[in-house]
């Protein structure tokens, strides 16, 4: 837990803030689905995934610290809470591609990859929505 303590800090989020965090992730996913430019689709799918993780953290009354590797920690946290190793595998693949785009002269993203990443982010966000949003009675 020491490593988690360096990555996250306790923070009191209101129900409204938690729901806004999730809505922010869903908004990015909608952009990823609608845009025609592959780089935009990819970047918004990745952003939706990370923002979904931030929503999950806020549900747990945790806020991520902006430190080196914090996005990897968000992905790791989502994978652990949702008990799904695929989240860590695909999430980190997306993170590595995004880092190559930022720091190594860009990437070439294919339409097939985009569709896979968008579908993946969509599945994760649906699971997060079930976990975060209160059920209607």
Z-matrix of the N, CA and C atoms (Angstrom, degrees):
N
C 1 1.460
C 2 1.527 1 111.57
N 3 1.311 2 117.94 1 -17.32
C 4 1.449 3 120.79 2 179.87
C 5 1.526 4 111.40 3 -59.08
N 6 1.356 5 115.37 4 -42.10
C 7 1.458 6 119.98 5 178.56
C 8 1.530 7 110.31 6 -62.47
N 9 1.352 8 116.13 7 -39.59
C 10 1.458 9 119.98 8 178.92
C 11 1.523 10 110.05 9 -65.31
N 12 1.328 11 117.39 10 -37.34
C 13 1.456 12 120.81 11 179.76
C 14 1.529 13 111.05 12 -61.93
N 15 1.326 14 117.46 13 -32.23
C 16 1.465 15 120.52 14 178.43
C 17 1.523 16 111.15 15 -75.65
N 18 1.321 17 117.89 16 -25.30
C 19 1.460 18 122.10 17 -175.95
C 20 1.526 19 113.74 18 -93.03
N 21 1.338 20 116.55 19 -30.09
C 22 1.456 21 120.81 20 -174.52
C 23 1.515 22 110.06 21 -129.65
N 24 1.325 23 114.92 22 155.80
C 25 1.460 24 119.79 23 174.41
C 26 1.522 25 108.74 24 -134.57
N 27 1.308 26 115.71 25 150.24
C 28 1.471 27 120.94 26 177.77
C 29 1.528 28 108.45 27 -65.73
N 30 1.320 29 115.30 28 139.54
C 31 1.459 30 121.01 29 179.12
C 32 1.521 31 107.09 30 -155.42
N 33 1.313 32 117.39 31 138.82
C 34 1.469 33 121.74 32 -178.53
C 35 1.531 34 109.08 33 -89.25
N 36 1.342 35 115.52 34 105.52
C 37 1.455 36 121.48 35 176.93
C 38 1.525 37 109.11 36 -97.69
N 39 1.325 38 116.07 37 139.67
C 40 1.465 39 120.29 38 174.37
C 41 1.527 40 108.24 39 -80.40
N 42 1.318 41 116.42 40 162.60
C 43 1.467 42 121.87 41 176.28
C 44 1.530 43 109.20 42 -56.73
N 45 1.339 44 116.83 43 -41.19
C 46 1.466 45 121.42 44 -179.61
C 47 1.540 46 111.24 45 -62.60
N 48 1.322 47 117.55 46 -42.83
C 49 1.467 48 120.67 47 178.62
C 50 1.527 49 111.71 48 -63.66
N 51 1.315 50 116.48 49 -40.52
C 52 1.468 51 121.32 50 179.28
C 53 1.531 52 109.61 51 -62.43
N 54 1.323 53 115.81 52 -46.91
C 55 1.461 54 120.09 53 179.86
C 56 1.523 55 111.72 54 -66.28
N 57 1.328 56 117.47 55 -35.02
C 58 1.471 57 121.01 56 176.51
C 59 1.529 58 110.61 57 -65.98
N 60 1.319 59 116.93 58 -38.89
C 61 1.468 60 119.96 59 177.51
C 62 1.530 61 110.59 60 -61.60
N 63 1.318 62 116.78 61 -43.10
C 64 1.456 63 120.35 62 178.77
C 65 1.529 64 110.79 63 -67.02
N 66 1.323 65 117.15 64 -42.02
C 67 1.473 66 121.02 65 178.70
C 68 1.528 67 110.78 66 -61.85
N 69 1.315 68 117.01 67 -36.23
C 70 1.468 69 121.87 68 177.54
C 71 1.527 70 109.97 69 -62.49
N 72 1.311 71 117.48 70 -42.12
C 73 1.465 72 121.91 71 177.33
C 74 1.525 73 110.11 72 -64.46
N 75 1.319 74 116.62 73 -43.99
C 76 1.462 75 121.01 74 -179.40
C 77 1.526 76 111.41 75 -64.56
N 78 1.320 77 117.01 76 -35.25
C 79 1.461 78 121.73 77 177.99
C 80 1.531 79 110.25 78 -63.96
N 81 1.329 80 116.61 79 -42.85
C 82 1.466 81 120.25 80 178.14
C 83 1.527 82 111.34 81 -65.17
N 84 1.323 83 117.08 82 -38.06
C 85 1.460 84 119.81 83 178.10
C 86 1.529 85 110.68 84 -64.64
N 87 1.319 86 116.43 85 -39.32
C 88 1.464 87 120.49 86 178.19
C 89 1.536 88 110.47 87 -61.00
N 90 1.326 89 117.38 88 -41.01
C 91 1.469 90 121.32 89 177.14
C 92 1.527 91 109.51 90 -63.22
N 93 1.332 92 116.68 91 -44.42
C 94 1.470 93 120.47 92 179.49
C 95 1.526 94 110.89 93 -58.32
N 96 1.311 95 116.93 94 -38.97
C 97 1.467 96 121.02 95 -178.48
C 98 1.523 97 112.45 96 -72.48
N 99 1.327 98 117.48 97 -33.29
C 100 1.467 99 120.88 98 -172.51
C 101 1.526 100 114.24 99 -91.25
N 102 1.314 101 117.97 100 -30.68
C 103 1.463 102 119.84 101 -174.62
C 104 1.523 103 110.67 102 -70.13
N 105 1.315 104 116.36 103 157.14
C 106 1.464 105 121.98 104 -179.22
C 107 1.527 106 113.25 105 -101.25
N 108 1.314 107 117.67 106 -16.30
C 109 1.467 108 121.54 107 -176.43
C 110 1.524 109 108.75 108 -86.00
N 111 1.330 110 116.30 109 122.53
C 112 1.472 111 121.13 110 -174.00
C 113 1.526 112 112.70 111 -58.99
N 114 1.323 113 118.04 112 -42.32
C 115 1.468 114 119.98 113 179.03
C 116 1.526 115 111.34 114 -62.01
N 117 1.320 116 116.43 115 -39.95
C 118 1.467 117 120.92 116 178.45
C 119 1.530 118 109.40 117 -65.50
N 120 1.330 119 116.67 118 -46.38
C 121 1.462 120 121.27 119 179.23
C 122 1.530 121 110.54 120 -55.80
N 123 1.343 122 115.72 121 -48.06
C 124 1.459 123 120.45 122 -178.91
C 125 1.528 124 111.36 123 -62.74
N 126 1.335 125 116.34 124 -49.93
C 127 1.466 126 119.56 125 -176.49
C 128 1.524 127 112.00 126 -62.28
N 129 1.321 128 117.54 127 -38.40
C 130 1.462 129 119.50 128 179.04
C 131 1.530 130 111.84 129 -74.60
N 132 1.318 131 118.59 130 -31.20
C 133 1.469 132 120.52 131 175.09
C 134 1.528 133 109.63 132 -65.28
N 135 1.330 134 116.34 133 -43.42
C 136 1.471 135 120.14 134 178.37
C 137 1.528 136 110.37 135 -64.83
N 138 1.316 137 115.70 136 -44.37
C 139 1.463 138 120.08 137 178.78
C 140 1.531 139 110.64 138 -59.86
N 141 1.328 140 117.20 139 -41.48
C 142 1.467 141 120.87 140 178.40
C 143 1.532 142 110.92 141 -61.05
N 144 1.328 143 116.15 142 -41.65
C 145 1.463 144 120.12 143 179.31
C 146 1.526 145 111.08 144 -62.33
N 147 1.323 146 116.84 145 -48.57
C 148 1.468 147 120.90 146 -179.44
C 149 1.528 148 110.83 147 -64.52
N 150 1.313 149 117.15 148 -43.44
C 151 1.469 150 120.01 149 179.06
C 152 1.529 151 111.04 150 -65.64
N 153 1.331 152 117.09 151 -32.38
C 154 1.463 153 119.72 152 173.52
C 155 1.522 154 110.52 153 -62.58
N 156 1.317 155 116.07 154 -41.37
C 157 1.464 156 120.38 155 176.38
C 158 1.516 157 112.05 156 -63.43
N 159 1.315 158 116.69 157 -38.05
C 160 1.470 159 120.95 158 176.87
C 161 1.529 160 109.69 159 -64.22
N 162 1.329 161 117.02 160 -38.73
C 163 1.469 162 120.42 161 176.66
C 164 1.528 163 110.54 162 -63.18
N 165 1.340 164 116.61 163 -42.17
C 166 1.463 165 120.49 164 178.42
C 167 1.528 166 110.71 165 -63.51
N 168 1.306 167 116.60 166 -42.74
C 169 1.467 168 120.09 167 176.87
C 170 1.523 169 110.48 168 -60.99
N 171 1.337 170 116.96 169 -43.68
C 172 1.465 171 119.29 170 -179.30
C 173 1.528 172 110.85 171 -64.43
N 174 1.339 173 117.03 172 -33.69
C 175 1.470 174 121.26 173 174.78
C 176 1.533 175 109.80 174 -60.24
N 177 1.329 176 116.24 175 -34.27
C 178 1.470 177 122.24 176 179.37
C 179 1.527 178 112.26 177 -88.97
N 180 1.332 179 115.85 178 9.41
C 181 1.470 180 122.12 179 -179.40
C 182 1.532 181 111.68 180 60.46
N 183 1.327 182 115.24 181 39.38
C 184 1.458 183 122.33 182 176.92
C 185 1.520 184 109.38 183 -124.45
N 186 1.317 185 115.45 184 144.78
C 187 1.455 186 121.79 185 174.76
C 188 1.518 187 107.45 186 -122.87
N 189 1.322 188 115.53 187 137.63
C 190 1.459 189 120.36 188 -179.24
C 191 1.527 190 109.01 189 -76.33
N 192 1.315 191 115.54 190 139.82
C 193 1.458 192 120.84 191 173.50
C 194 1.525 193 107.82 192 -86.79
N 195 1.312 194 116.06 193 138.98
C 196 1.463 195 120.53 194 179.90
C 197 1.522 196 108.99 195 -80.45
N 198 1.324 197 114.70 196 85.04
C 199 1.458 198 121.90 197 -179.72
C 200 1.524 199 108.23 198 -126.92
N 201 1.332 200 118.03 199 162.33
C 202 1.467 201 118.62 200 176.53
C 203 1.535 202 110.31 201 -54.55
N 204 1.326 203 115.89 202 131.65
C 205 1.461 204 120.61 203 179.11
C 206 1.511 205 115.07 204 85.43
N 207 1.339 206 117.44 205 6.62
C 208 1.467 207 117.99 206 -175.09
C 209 1.528 208 112.91 207 -65.53
N 210 1.333 209 118.73 208 -30.63
C 211 1.461 210 118.96 209 178.21
C 212 1.534 211 111.07 210 -69.77
N 213 1.317 212 116.86 211 -35.57
C 214 1.470 213 119.85 212 174.88
C 215 1.530 214 110.01 213 -62.51
N 216 1.329 215 116.91 214 -37.58
C 217 1.472 216 120.94 215 178.78
C 218 1.530 217 111.30 216 -67.43
N 219 1.335 218 116.86 217 -36.05
C 220 1.465 219 120.32 218 176.73
C 221 1.526 220 109.30 219 -63.25
N 222 1.329 221 116.58 220 -45.79
C 223 1.463 222 121.47 221 179.35
C 224 1.529 223 110.42 222 -61.82
N 225 1.312 224 116.47 223 -45.07
C 226 1.471 225 121.79 224 179.34
C 227 1.534 226 110.54 225 -60.37
N 228 1.326 227 117.14 226 -42.22
C 229 1.459 228 122.07 227 -179.76
C 230 1.536 229 110.50 228 -63.38
N 231 1.342 230 116.46 229 -46.03
C 232 1.467 231 119.87 230 178.52
C 233 1.522 232 111.05 231 -59.55
N 234 1.335 233 116.09 232 -45.25
C 235 1.470 234 120.55 233 -179.12
C 236 1.526 235 110.61 234 -60.42
N 237 1.317 236 116.44 235 -41.33
C 238 1.470 237 120.49 236 -178.66
C 239 1.528 238 111.25 237 -69.28
N 240 1.326 239 117.59 238 -47.10
C 241 1.468 240 120.81 239 -177.39
C 242 1.536 241 110.92 240 -66.70
N 243 1.338 242 116.66 241 -39.99
C 244 1.461 243 120.30 242 -179.93
C 245 1.525 244 112.06 243 -86.76
N 246 1.337 245 116.50 244 -1.42
C 247 1.464 246 122.88 245 178.24
C 248 1.536 247 111.00 246 52.14
N 249 1.344 248 114.99 247 55.23
C 250 1.454 249 120.93 248 -173.94
C 251 1.533 250 109.53 249 -144.47
N 252 1.324 251 116.00 250 101.25
C 253 1.466 252 120.86 251 -179.81
C 254 1.518 253 112.95 252 -62.78
N 255 1.334 254 117.62 253 -25.67
C 256 1.468 255 120.63 254 179.47
C 257 1.528 256 110.87 255 -62.38
N 258 1.322 257 117.24 256 -30.06
C 259 1.465 258 120.46 257 178.38
C 260 1.525 259 109.52 258 -63.73
N 261 1.329 260 115.94 259 -43.27
C 262 1.463 261 118.89 260 178.97
C 263 1.531 262 110.60 261 -67.23
N 264 1.316 263 117.35 262 -41.61
C 265 1.469 264 121.37 263 -177.96
C 266 1.529 265 111.55 264 -65.75
N 267 1.321 266 116.87 265 -57.44
C 268 1.471 267 120.04 266 -177.48
C 269 1.521 268 111.53 267 -71.62
N 270 1.324 269 116.95 268 -38.06
C 271 1.465 270 120.33 269 178.40
C 272 1.524 271 111.36 270 -60.18
N 273 1.323 272 116.57 271 -42.83
C 274 1.460 273 119.67 272 179.13
C 275 1.521 274 112.08 273 -71.92
N 276 1.321 275 117.54 274 -31.97
C 277 1.463 276 119.90 275 174.02
C 278 1.532 277 109.78 276 -61.66
N 279 1.316 278 116.28 277 -44.79
C 280 1.464 279 120.22 278 177.37
C 281 1.530 280 110.60 279 -62.36
N 282 1.321 281 116.54 280 -43.29
C 283 1.468 282 120.88 281 -179.43
C 284 1.523 283 110.49 282 -62.04
N 285 1.328 284 116.87 283 -42.82
C 286 1.467 285 120.62 284 179.84
C 287 1.525 286 111.14 285 -65.03
N 288 1.329 287 117.27 286 -40.69
C 289 1.469 288 120.78 287 177.09
C 290 1.524 289 110.06 288 -62.88
N 291 1.304 290 116.65 289 -43.09
C 292 1.458 291 120.69 290 179.21
C 293 1.526 292 110.50 291 -63.16
N 294 1.347 293 116.75 292 -40.27
C 295 1.467 294 119.67 293 178.06
C 296 1.524 295 111.48 294 -65.46
N 297 1.337 296 117.36 295 -39.28
C 298 1.466 297 120.19 296 175.76
C 299 1.523 298 110.50 297 -61.82
N 300 1.321 299 115.85 298 -39.24
C 301 1.459 300 120.24 299 178.58
C 302 1.529 301 110.14 300 -63.62
N 303 1.320 302 117.26 301 -42.16
C 304 1.461 303 121.78 302 -178.70
C 305 1.523 304 113.00 303 -72.81
N 306 1.319 305 116.16 304 -46.95
C 307 1.464 306 120.38 305 -165.13
C 308 1.517 307 115.32 306 -112.03
N 309 1.331 308 118.47 307 -6.52
C 310 1.469 309 119.31 308 -174.22
C 311 1.530 310 112.52 309 -129.98
N 312 1.299 311 116.65 310 33.20
C 313 1.448 312 119.10 311 172.67
C 314 1.507 313 116.78 312 83.90
N 315 1.302 314 118.30 313 11.43
C 316 1.458 315 120.61 314 175.44
C 317 1.511 316 113.44 315 101.26
N 318 1.316 317 114.74 316 170.52
C 319 1.466 318 122.44 317 -179.82
C 320 1.517 319 108.70 318 -135.94
N 321 1.288 320 114.86 319 161.87
C 322 1.462 321 122.06 320 171.95
C 323 1.520 322 105.37 321 -109.99
N 324 1.299 323 116.56 322 116.25
C 325 1.462 324 120.95 323 -179.27
C 326 1.532 325 108.18 324 -108.29
N 327 1.316 326 116.63 325 134.19
C 328 1.466 327 119.90 326 -178.40
C 329 1.528 328 110.11 327 -92.99
N 330 1.311 329 115.15 328 161.48
C 331 1.457 330 120.43 329 177.35
C 332 1.528 331 110.24 330 -61.91
N 333 1.322 332 116.41 331 -40.17
C 334 1.470 333 121.10 332 179.08
C 335 1.532 334 111.17 333 -61.77
N 336 1.350 335 116.36 334 -44.41
C 337 1.470 336 119.90 335 177.38
C 338 1.523 337 110.27 336 -61.22
N 339 1.332 338 116.09 337 -45.00
C 340 1.465 339 119.77 338 179.80
C 341 1.519 340 111.05 339 -56.97
N 342 1.301 341 116.32 340 -47.99
C 343 1.465 342 119.91 341 -178.71
C 344 1.525 343 110.89 342 -62.13
N 345 1.331 344 116.80 343 -40.31
C 346 1.466 345 120.26 344 178.04
C 347 1.529 346 110.87 345 -63.94
N 348 1.329 347 116.62 346 -44.80
C 349 1.467 348 120.41 347 -179.09
C 350 1.530 349 111.54 348 -67.05
N 351 1.322 350 116.97 349 -39.71
C 352 1.467 351 120.35 350 178.78
C 353 1.528 352 110.16 351 -65.87
N 354 1.316 353 116.92 352 -43.66
C 355 1.460 354 121.37 353 178.04
C 356 1.535 355 110.66 354 -61.63
N 357 1.315 356 116.00 355 -42.80
C 358 1.460 357 121.34 356 177.80
C 359 1.529 358 110.78 357 -61.14
N 360 1.335 359 117.04 358 -50.49
C 361 1.470 360 120.95 359 -179.86
C 362 1.521 361 110.51 360 -60.66
N 363 1.325 362 117.10 361 -38.59
C 364 1.462 363 122.00 362 178.55
C 365 1.532 364 110.80 363 -61.90
N 366 1.326 365 116.98 364 -46.32
C 367 1.477 366 120.70 365 179.31
C 368 1.534 367 111.01 366 -62.03
N 369 1.325 368 116.36 367 -43.06
C 370 1.471 369 119.60 368 -179.88
C 371 1.526 370 110.04 369 -64.72
N 372 1.326 371 117.36 370 -44.98
C 373 1.468 372 119.61 371 -179.12
C 374 1.526 373 111.64 372 -63.97
N 375 1.319 374 117.82 373 -35.59
C 376 1.470 375 119.76 374 176.93
C 377 1.522 376 110.74 375 -63.99
N 378 1.315 377 116.37 376 -39.90
C 379 1.477 378 119.69 377 177.25
C 380 1.528 379 110.69 378 -66.51
N 381 1.318 380 116.28 379 -39.84
C 382 1.467 381 119.89 380 178.63
C 383 1.521 382 110.77 381 -65.82
N 384 1.325 383 116.54 382 -39.49
C 385 1.461 384 120.86 383 178.43
C 386 1.531 385 110.38 384 -59.87
N 387 1.330 386 117.03 385 -43.68
C 388 1.465 387 120.70 386 178.13
C 389 1.524 388 111.67 387 -61.36
N 390 1.315 389 115.74 388 -35.35
C 391 1.456 390 120.98 389 -178.14
C 392 1.524 391 112.33 390 -78.42
N 393 1.326 392 116.25 391 -36.13
C 394 1.467 393 120.82 392 -170.42
C 395 1.521 394 113.33 393 -92.76
N 396 1.327 395 116.77 394 -44.98
C 397 1.463 396 118.67 395 -173.34
C 398 1.524 397 110.63 396 -78.36
N 399 1.329 398 115.42 397 135.90
C 400 1.474 399 118.65 398 179.90
C 401 1.532 400 110.27 399 -65.21
N 402 1.295 401 115.11 400 143.39
C 403 1.472 402 121.53 401 178.79
C 404 1.531 403 109.11 402 -77.26
N 405 1.327 404 116.56 403 139.20
C 406 1.464 405 121.07 404 174.41
C 407 1.521 406 108.59 405 -73.06
N 408 1.297 407 116.42 406 137.37
C 409 1.475 408 119.72 407 -177.53
C 410 1.491 409 111.46 408 -101.53
